[in-house]
Amino acid sequence: MDLTIAIFGLAAAACWGAGDFCGGFATKRNGVFIVAIISQIVGITLLSVAAIVSGENIPGNGDLLWGAASGLAGGIGLLTLYHALSVEKMGIVAPVTAVWSAFVPMSFGIIINGCPTPGQLTGFFFAFTGVWLISREENGPKIEWNRIRLPLIAGTGFGLFMIFIDQVQSSGILWPLVGARMASIPAFIIAAIYIRQTGIPHLRYLPLIALAGFLDTGGNVFYVLAARTGRIDIAAILTSLYPAVTVLLAWLLLKEKLKSRQWIGIFSVLVSVMLIT
């Protein structure tokens, strides 16, 4: 059971980390919101086609509402994250968001299911430490509460997405995630119109944006599978390791140098996976 949740959780982290890399690269030349909207449209298309082809039964209204609630929570988290990245240093925003997005469902899981084993709790500590070391800038400024409010809101949105999507009672996975996209896409469009960021992206970046949407969708599916396989807190911790994937891809593809504390963070992440599983 622990090995299965580890496979699904790490697969979700790999998809989300690679999706962030693709989406982040695409936003360097295009508006953030248009990238988010197109990637979400790609996601809802893939999910809908897969649900129809697989013959998955459409769940009841209650499950669709939980899916929509998760989509709104995740959408708010994403919009807040993008805004935080525009006004604060990434070295503060990235680790606080990643750690808090895992802490919210972890706390919920402990309240509902009780404490995990001491070894798994130790793994949680190594996971938090690893994500922080990987994401944080080496000479970043001291953290002040007024500078981490937006990352905390973003992390709360992502954490609530994990909790809400896990409340779906039906055996189906795809249709609830379609419901999530049906709620998040209009929110993104409204926000883009409100702040007047509706420009068309460069055609050469469309494949990269589509890939980001594909990977984000895959991460959502694998997370749901992980949460249904085992405890939600363990699934959340494993999927929160996605910054390690983003950093490694930047190292491999963009030849960005990794600092010593980032290598220590990656080692800490590997230790956390062994302890948790």
C-alpha positions as YAML, in Angstrom:
chain: A
units: angstrom
residues:
- id: 1
  name: MET
  ca: [0.00, 0.00, 0.00]
- id: 2
  name: ASP
  ca: [2.78, 2.44, 0.97]
- id: 3
  name: LEU
  ca: [4.69, 1.63, -2.23]
- id: 4
  name: THR
  ca: [1.59, 2.28, -4.34]
- id: 5
  name: ILE
  ca: [0.88, 5.66, -2.78]
- id: 6
  name: ALA
  ca: [4.57, 6.52, -3.19]
- id: 7
  name: ILE
  ca: [4.43, 5.72, -6.91]
- id: 8
  name: PHE
  ca: [1.28, 7.79, -7.47]
- id: 9
  name: GLY
  ca: [2.45, 10.64, -5.21]
- id: 10
  name: LEU
  ca: [5.87, 10.91, -6.83]
- id: 11
  name: ALA
  ca: [4.29, 10.67, -10.29]
- id: 12
  name: ALA
  ca: [2.08, 13.63, -9.35]
- id: 13
  name: ALA
  ca: [5.12, 15.56, -8.12]
- id: 14
  name: ALA
  ca: [6.97, 14.77, -11.35]
- id: 15
  name: CYS
  ca: [4.05, 15.96, -13.49]
- id: 16
  name: TRP
  ca: [3.45, 19.12, -11.47]
- id: 17
  name: GLY
  ca: [7.16, 19.96, -11.32]
- id: 18
  name: ALA
  ca: [7.62, 19.46, -15.07]
- id: 19
  name: GLY
  ca: [4.38, 21.36, -15.74]
- id: 20
  name: ASP
  ca: [5.62, 24.30, -13.66]
- id: 21
  name: PHE
  ca: [8.87, 24.27, -15.63]
- id: 22
  name: CYS
  ca: [7.03, 24.34, -18.97]
- id: 23
  name: GLY
  ca: [4.47, 26.91, -17.84]
- id: 24
  name: GLY
  ca: [7.12, 29.11, -16.24]
- id: 25
  name: PHE
  ca: [9.23, 29.06, -19.38]
- id: 26
  name: ALA
  ca: [6.20, 29.93, -21.53]
- id: 27
  name: THR
  ca: [5.21, 32.86, -19.32]
- id: 28
  name: LYS
  ca: [8.57, 34.54, -19.91]
- id: 29
  name: ARG
  ca: [7.32, 35.57, -23.36]
- id: 30
  name: ASN
  ca: [3.55, 35.47, -22.83]
- id: 31
  name: GLY
  ca: [1.00, 36.73, -20.32]
- id: 32
  name: VAL
  ca: [0.59, 34.61, -17.22]
- id: 33
  name: PHE
  ca: [-3.19, 34.43, -17.45]
- id: 34
  name: ILE
  ca: [-3.38, 33.45, -21.11]
- id: 35
  name: VAL
  ca: [-0.91, 30.62, -20.43]
- id: 36
  name: ALA
  ca: [-3.02, 29.48, -17.48]
- id: 37
  name: ILE
  ca: [-6.27, 29.67, -19.48]
- id: 38
  name: ILE
  ca: [-4.94, 27.71, -22.47]
- id: 39
  name: SER
  ca: [-3.34, 25.06, -20.27]
- id: 40
  name: GLN
  ca: [-6.61, 24.66, -18.36]
- id: 41
  name: ILE
  ca: [-8.57, 24.33, -21.62]
- id: 42
  name: VAL
  ca: [-6.14, 21.63, -22.74]
- id: 43
  name: GLY
  ca: [-6.68, 19.90, -19.41]
- id: 44
  name: ILE
  ca: [-10.49, 19.94, -19.53]
- id: 45
  name: THR
  ca: [-10.41, 18.66, -23.12]
- id: 46
  name: LEU
  ca: [-8.13, 15.75, -22.22]
- id: 47
  name: LEU
  ca: [-10.15, 14.90, -19.12]
- id: 48
  name: SER
  ca: [-13.48, 15.02, -20.94]
- id: 49
  name: VAL
  ca: [-12.28, 12.84, -23.83]
- id: 50
  name: ALA
  ca: [-10.69, 10.35, -21.43]
- id: 51
  name: ALA
  ca: [-13.85, 10.20, -19.31]
- id: 52
  name: ILE
  ca: [-16.05, 9.57, -22.35]
- id: 53
  name: VAL
  ca: [-13.72, 6.98, -23.91]
- id: 54
  name: SER
  ca: [-13.27, 5.11, -20.63]
- id: 55
  name: GLY
  ca: [-17.02, 5.09, -20.03]
- id: 56
  name: GLU
  ca: [-16.65, 6.58, -16.55]
- id: 57
  name: ASN
  ca: [-20.04, 7.25, -15.01]
- id: 58
  name: ILE
  ca: [-20.94, 10.88, -14.40]
- id: 59
  name: PRO
  ca: [-21.03, 11.33, -10.61]
- id: 60
  name: GLY
  ca: [-23.84, 12.93, -8.67]
- id: 61
  name: ASN
  ca: [-24.25, 16.64, -8.17]
- id: 62
  name: GLY
  ca: [-22.58, 16.48, -4.78]
- id: 63
  name: ASP
  ca: [-19.35, 15.07, -6.20]
- id: 64
  name: LEU
  ca: [-19.40, 17.55, -9.08]
- id: 65
  name: LEU
  ca: [-19.78, 20.36, -6.55]
- id: 66
  name: TRP
  ca: [-16.78, 19.06, -4.59]
- id: 67
  name: GLY
  ca: [-14.88, 19.05, -7.89]
- id: 68
  name: ALA
  ca: [-15.96, 22.62, -8.61]
- id: 69
  name: ALA
  ca: [-14.98, 23.70, -5.08]
- id: 70
  name: SER
  ca: [-11.55, 22.16, -5.56]
- id: 71
  name: GLY
  ca: [-11.20, 23.96, -8.89]
- id: 72
  name: LEU
  ca: [-12.07, 27.33, -7.35]
- id: 73
  name: ALA
  ca: [-9.67, 26.75, -4.45]
- id: 74
  name: GLY
  ca: [-6.88, 25.71, -6.78]
- id: 75
  name: GLY
  ca: [-7.64, 28.60, -9.13]
- id: 76
  name: ILE
  ca: [-7.46, 31.12, -6.29]
- id: 77
  name: GLY
  ca: [-4.21, 29.54, -5.19]
- id: 78
  name: LEU
  ca: [-2.73, 29.80, -8.68]
- id: 79
  name: LEU
  ca: [-3.80, 33.41, -9.23]
- id: 80
  name: THR
  ca: [-2.50, 34.41, -5.80]
- id: 81
  name: LEU
  ca: [0.76, 32.60, -6.48]
- id: 82
  name: TYR
  ca: [1.27, 34.45, -9.77]
- id: 83
  name: HIS
  ca: [0.52, 37.76, -8.08]
- id: 84
  name: ALA
  ca: [2.90, 36.93, -5.23]
- id: 85
  name: LEU
  ca: [5.64, 36.10, -7.71]
- id: 86
  name: SER
  ca: [5.16, 39.51, -9.34]
- id: 87
  name: VAL
  ca: [5.53, 41.47, -6.09]
- id: 88
  name: GLU
  ca: [7.83, 39.31, -3.95]
- id: 89
  name: LYS
  ca: [11.05, 37.37, -4.46]
- id: 90
  name: MET
  ca: [10.66, 33.81, -5.70]
- id: 91
  name: GLY
  ca: [13.03, 32.71, -2.94]
- id: 92
  name: ILE
  ca: [10.32, 33.57, -0.43]
- id: 93
  name: VAL
  ca: [7.20, 32.72, -2.43]
- id: 94
  name: ALA
  ca: [8.16, 29.26, -3.75]
- id: 95
  name: PRO
  ca: [9.16, 27.50, -0.53]
- id: 96
  name: VAL
  ca: [6.42, 29.04, 1.63]
- id: 97
  name: THR
  ca: [3.75, 28.08, -0.92]
- id: 98
  name: ALA
  ca: [5.06, 24.53, -1.39]
- id: 99
  name: VAL
  ca: [5.44, 23.84, 2.32]
- id: 100
  name: TRP
  ca: [2.09, 25.38, 3.32]
- id: 101
  name: SER
  ca: [0.20, 23.63, 0.51]
- id: 102
  name: ALA
  ca: [1.39, 20.35, 2.05]
- id: 103
  name: PHE
  ca: [0.85, 21.43, 5.66]
- id: 104
  name: VAL
  ca: [-2.88, 22.19, 5.17]
- id: 105
  name: PRO
  ca: [-3.93, 18.71, 3.96]
- id: 106
  name: MET
  ca: [-1.37, 17.09, 6.27]
- id: 107
  name: SER
  ca: [-3.06, 18.71, 9.27]
- id: 108
  name: PHE
  ca: [-6.47, 17.65, 7.95]
- id: 109
  name: GLY
  ca: [-5.26, 14.08, 7.47]
- id: 110
  name: ILE
  ca: [-3.86, 13.89, 10.99]
- id: 111
  name: ILE
  ca: [-7.12, 15.21, 12.46]
- id: 112
  name: ILE
  ca: [-9.19, 12.70, 10.47]
- id: 113
  name: ASN
  ca: [-6.92, 9.64, 10.53]
- id: 114
  name: GLY
  ca: [-4.68, 10.21, 13.54]
- id: 115
  name: CYS
  ca: [-0.91, 10.58, 13.58]
- id: 116
  name: PRO
  ca: [1.24, 8.62, 11.12]
- id: 117
  name: THR
  ca: [4.11, 6.48, 12.30]
- id: 118
  name: PRO
  ca: [7.16, 8.16, 13.89]
- id: 119
  name: GLY
  ca: [9.21, 7.25, 10.82]
- id: 120
  name: GLN
  ca: [6.70, 8.91, 8.51]
- id: 121
  name: LEU
  ca: [6.59, 12.03, 10.69]
- id: 122
  name: THR
  ca: [10.38, 12.18, 10.43]
- id: 123
  name: GLY
  ca: [9.97, 11.85, 6.67]
- id: 124
  name: PHE
  ca: [7.59, 14.82, 6.71]
- id: 125
  name: PHE
  ca: [10.31, 16.88, 8.41]
- id: 126
  name: PHE
  ca: [12.90, 15.91, 5.81]
- id: 127
  name: ALA
  ca: [10.42, 16.67, 3.01]
- id: 128
  name: PHE
  ca: [9.67, 20.17, 4.34]
- id: 129
  name: THR
  ca: [13.38, 20.83, 4.85]
- id: 130
  name: GLY
  ca: [14.26, 19.58, 1.38]
- id: 131
  name: VAL
  ca: [11.62, 21.68, -0.38]
- id: 132
  name: TRP
  ca: [12.74, 24.75, 1.55]
- id: 133
  name: LEU
  ca: [16.43, 24.27, 0.71]
- id: 134
  name: ILE
  ca: [15.71, 23.58, -2.96]
- id: 135
  name: SER
  ca: [13.43, 26.57, -3.47]
- id: 136
  name: ARG
  ca: [14.86, 29.28, -1.26]
- id: 137
  name: GLU
  ca: [17.44, 31.76, -2.48]
- id: 138
  name: GLU
  ca: [20.77, 31.48, -0.72]
- id: 139
  name: ASN
  ca: [21.03, 35.13, 0.25]
- id: 140
  name: GLY
  ca: [17.32, 35.91, 0.39]
- id: 141
  name: PRO
  ca: [16.07, 38.54, 2.82]
- id: 142
  name: LYS
  ca: [14.72, 37.63, 6.22]
- id: 143
  name: ILE
  ca: [11.13, 36.54, 6.11]
- id: 144
  name: GLU
  ca: [8.54, 38.89, 7.58]
- id: 145
  name: TRP
  ca: [4.89, 38.00, 8.15]
- id: 146
  name: ASN
  ca: [3.62, 40.76, 5.86]
- id: 147
  name: ARG
  ca: [5.75, 39.32, 3.04]
- id: 148
  name: ILE
  ca: [4.41, 35.78, 3.30]
- id: 149
  name: ARG
  ca: [0.70, 36.53, 3.45]
- id: 150
  name: LEU
  ca: [0.20, 35.97, -0.28]
- id: 151
  name: PRO
  ca: [2.24, 32.72, -0.37]
- id: 152
  name: LEU
  ca: [0.23, 31.47, 2.60]
- id: 153
  name: ILE
  ca: [-3.02, 32.25, 0.77]
- id: 154
  name: ALA
  ca: [-1.72, 30.50, -2.35]
- id: 155
  name: GLY
  ca: [-0.63, 27.47, -0.33]
- id: 156
  name: THR
  ca: [-4.00, 27.40, 1.41]
- id: 157
  name: GLY
  ca: [-5.76, 27.38, -1.97]
- id: 158
  name: PHE
  ca: [-3.65, 24.47, -3.21]
- id: 159
  name: GLY
  ca: [-4.09, 22.63, 0.09]
- id: 160
  name: LEU
  ca: [-7.86, 23.05, -0.02]
- id: 161
  name: PHE
  ca: [-7.84, 21.72, -3.58]
- id: 162
  name: MET
  ca: [-6.23, 18.53, -2.24]
- id: 163
  name: ILE
  ca: [-8.78, 18.26, 0.57]
- id: 164
  name: PHE
  ca: [-11.87, 19.06, -1.51]
- id: 165
  name: ILE
  ca: [-11.07, 16.73, -4.41]
- id: 166
  name: ASP
  ca: [-10.53, 13.94, -1.88]
- id: 167
  name: GLN
  ca: [-14.12, 14.35, -0.65]
- id: 168
  name: VAL
  ca: [-15.54, 12.96, -3.89]
- id: 169
  name: GLN
  ca: [-17.35, 9.75, -2.95]
- id: 170
  name: SER
  ca: [-17.78, 8.17, -6.38]
- id: 171
  name: SER
  ca: [-15.19, 5.82, -7.82]
- id: 172
  name: GLY
  ca: [-14.71, 8.11, -10.81]
- id: 173
  name: ILE
  ca: [-11.69, 10.37, -11.08]
- id: 174
  name: LEU
  ca: [-11.97, 12.17, -14.40]
- id: 175
  name: TRP
  ca: [-15.42, 13.81, -14.23]
- id: 176
  name: PRO
  ca: [-14.78, 15.47, -10.82]
- id: 177
  name: LEU
  ca: [-11.60, 16.95, -12.28]
- id: 178
  name: VAL
  ca: [-13.63, 18.16, -15.27]
- id: 179
  name: GLY
  ca: [-15.87, 19.90, -12.74]
- id: 180
  name: ALA
  ca: [-12.77, 21.50, -11.23]
- id: 181
  name: ARG
  ca: [-11.73, 22.90, -14.61]
- id: 182
  name: MET
  ca: [-15.26, 24.13, -15.32]
- id: 183
  name: ALA
  ca: [-14.99, 26.27, -12.20]
- id: 184
  name: SER
  ca: [-11.39, 27.46, -12.62]
- id: 185
  name: ILE
  ca: [-11.43, 28.41, -16.31]
- id: 186
  name: PRO
  ca: [-14.19, 31.09, -15.97]
- id: 187
  name: ALA
  ca: [-12.35, 32.45, -12.91]
- id: 188
  name: PHE
  ca: [-9.14, 32.80, -14.93]
- id: 189
  name: ILE
  ca: [-10.97, 34.44, -17.85]
- id: 190
  name: ILE
  ca: [-12.71, 36.96, -15.58]
- id: 191
  name: ALA
  ca: [-9.42, 37.80, -13.87]
- id: 192
  name: ALA
  ca: [-7.63, 38.18, -17.23]
- id: 193
  name: ILE
  ca: [-10.33, 40.54, -18.54]
- id: 194
  name: TYR
  ca: [-10.33, 42.52, -15.30]
- id: 195
  name: ILE
  ca: [-6.58, 43.20, -15.38]
- id: 196
  name: ARG
  ca: [-6.52, 43.39, -19.20]
- id: 197
  name: GLN
  ca: [-4.17, 40.51, -19.88]
- id: 198
  name: THR
  ca: [-5.91, 38.87, -22.83]
- id: 199
  name: GLY
  ca: [-3.13, 38.93, -25.42]
- id: 200
  name: ILE
  ca: [-2.70, 35.99, -27.79]
- id: 201
  name: PRO
  ca: [0.45, 33.93, -27.11]
- id: 202
  name: HIS
  ca: [3.17, 33.41, -29.72]
- id: 203
  name: LEU
  ca: [2.36, 30.37, -31.89]
- id: 204
  name: ARG
  ca: [5.71, 28.73, -31.24]
- id: 205
  name: TYR
  ca: [4.91, 28.57, -27.52]
- id: 206
  name: LEU
  ca: [1.54, 26.84, -27.97]
- id: 207
  name: PRO
  ca: [3.04, 23.29, -27.89]
- id: 208
  name: LEU
  ca: [4.86, 24.14, -24.66]
- id: 209
  name: ILE
  ca: [1.69, 25.59, -23.11]
- id: 210
  name: ALA
  ca: [-0.26, 22.52, -24.21]
- id: 211
  name: LEU
  ca: [2.40, 20.29, -22.64]
- id: 212
  name: ALA
  ca: [2.10, 22.28, -19.40]
- id: 213
  name: GLY
  ca: [-1.66, 21.66, -19.45]
- id: 214
  name: PHE
  ca: [-1.13, 17.95, -20.11]
- id: 215
  name: LEU
  ca: [1.35, 17.61, -17.25]
- id: 216
  name: ASP
  ca: [-0.80, 19.60, -14.80]
- id: 217
  name: THR
  ca: [-3.74, 17.36, -15.64]
- id: 218
  name: GLY
  ca: [-1.62, 14.26, -15.16]
- id: 219
  name: GLY
  ca: [-0.47, 15.58, -11.79]
- id: 220
  name: ASN
  ca: [-4.08, 16.06, -10.69]
- id: 221
  name: VAL
  ca: [-5.02, 12.53, -11.72]
- id: 222
  name: PHE
  ca: [-2.02, 10.96, -9.98]
- id: 223
  name: TYR
  ca: [-2.69, 12.99, -6.83]
- id: 224
  name: VAL
  ca: [-6.30, 11.74, -6.66]
- id: 225
  name: LEU
  ca: [-5.05, 8.18, -7.12]
- id: 226
  name: ALA
  ca: [-2.47, 8.69, -4.35]
- id: 227
  name: ALA
  ca: [-5.03, 10.17, -1.95]
- id: 228
  name: ARG
  ca: [-7.44, 7.30, -2.60]
- id: 229
  name: THR
  ca: [-4.72, 4.70, -2.17]
- id: 230
  name: GLY
  ca: [-3.66, 5.84, 1.28]
- id: 231
  name: ARG
  ca: [-3.66, 8.74, 3.71]
- id: 232
  name: ILE
  ca: [-4.23, 12.23, 2.37]
- id: 233
  name: ASP
  ca: [-1.40, 13.67, 4.48]
- id: 234
  name: ILE
  ca: [1.14, 11.25, 2.99]
- id: 235
  name: ALA
  ca: [-0.16, 11.92, -0.54]
- id: 236
  name: ALA
  ca: [0.12, 15.68, 0.04]
- id: 237
  name: ILE
  ca: [3.67, 15.48, 1.37]
- id: 238
  name: LEU
  ca: [4.86, 13.33, -1.53]
- id: 239
  name: THR
  ca: [3.28, 15.58, -4.17]
- id: 240
  name: SER
  ca: [4.71, 18.69, -2.49]
- id: 241
  name: LEU
  ca: [8.16, 17.55, -3.62]
- id: 242
  name: TYR
  ca: [7.47, 19.00, -7.09]
- id: 243
  name: PRO
  ca: [9.96, 21.91, -6.74]
- id: 244
  name: ALA
  ca: [12.77, 19.34, -6.83]
- id: 245
  name: VAL
  ca: [11.65, 18.27, -10.32]
- id: 246
  name: THR
  ca: [11.45, 21.88, -11.55]
- id: 247
  name: VAL
  ca: [14.94, 22.65, -10.26]
- id: 248
  name: LEU
  ca: [16.42, 19.47, -11.75]
- id: 249
  name: LEU
  ca: [14.88, 20.20, -15.15]
- id: 250
  name: ALA
  ca: [16.33, 23.72, -15.07]
- id: 251
  name: TRP
  ca: [19.71, 22.17, -14.26]
- id: 252
  name: LEU
  ca: [19.49, 19.60, -17.06]
- id: 253
  name: LEU
  ca: [17.85, 21.64, -19.83]
- id: 254
  name: LEU
  ca: [18.76, 25.25, -19.07]
- id: 255
  name: LYS
  ca: [22.16, 24.47, -17.55]
- id: 256
  name: GLU
  ca: [21.29, 26.42, -14.40]
- id: 257
  name: LYS
  ca: [23.83, 25.71, -11.68]
- id: 258
  name: LEU
  ca: [22.61, 24.11, -8.47]
- id: 259
  name: LYS
  ca: [23.96, 25.52, -5.23]
- id: 260
  name: SER
  ca: [25.28, 23.24, -2.52]
- id: 261
  name: ARG
  ca: [22.24, 23.73, -0.31]
- id: 262
  name: GLN
  ca: [20.00, 22.68, -3.25]
- id: 263
  name: TRP
  ca: [21.88, 19.38, -3.56]
- id: 264
  name: ILE
  ca: [21.46, 18.96, 0.20]
- id: 265
  name: GLY
  ca: [17.74, 19.64, -0.30]
- id: 266
  name: ILE
  ca: [17.50, 16.99, -3.02]
- id: 267
  name: PHE
  ca: [19.22, 14.49, -0.73]
- id: 268
  name: SER
  ca: [16.80, 15.44, 2.05]
- id: 269
  name: VAL
  ca: [13.89, 14.81, -0.31]
- id: 270
  name: LEU
  ca: [15.21, 11.33, -1.17]
- id: 271
  name: VAL
  ca: [15.57, 10.55, 2.53]
- id: 272
  name: SER
  ca: [12.01, 11.72, 3.13]
- id: 273
  name: VAL
  ca: [10.64, 9.38, 0.44]
- id: 274
  name: MET
  ca: [12.42, 6.40, 1.98]
- id: 275
  name: LEU
  ca: [11.13, 7.26, 5.47]
- id: 276
  name: ILE
  ca: [7.55, 7.89, 4.35]
- id: 277
  name: THR
  ca: [7.32, 4.68, 2.33]
...
